[in-house]
Amino acid sequence: MTTRKKYSKEFKLDAISLVQEQGYSCAAAARSLGINPNLLGRWIKEQKAENGQAFRGQGKLTEDQLEIRRLKEENRQLRMEKEILKKATVFFARETT
């Protein structure tokens, strides 16, 4: 069983700059760095898709991801409050009869 090798953000950005700024082909840059050309291609796509915010690391979320997390927590809280109100309604309905 092989373990997956992890690369630092700086390494990834340097590898991308070889292709984008220094004019190396993706295959030549990958070969000189000792990585798979497909991996370098994926890093380039991620960099373009994230508008320079790629490779944030563990636990560093984008603004959209933070908003989704906050909304999910709020949704969970509201559902719990709704269930409490349902149970209270049933309880008080029994008390009045």
Secondary structure, DSSP 8 states (H G I E B T S, - for coil): --------HHHHHHHHHHHHTS---HHHHHHHHTS-HHHHHHHHHHHHHTTT-----TT---HHHHHHHHHHHHHHHHHHHHHHHHHHHHHHHHHH-
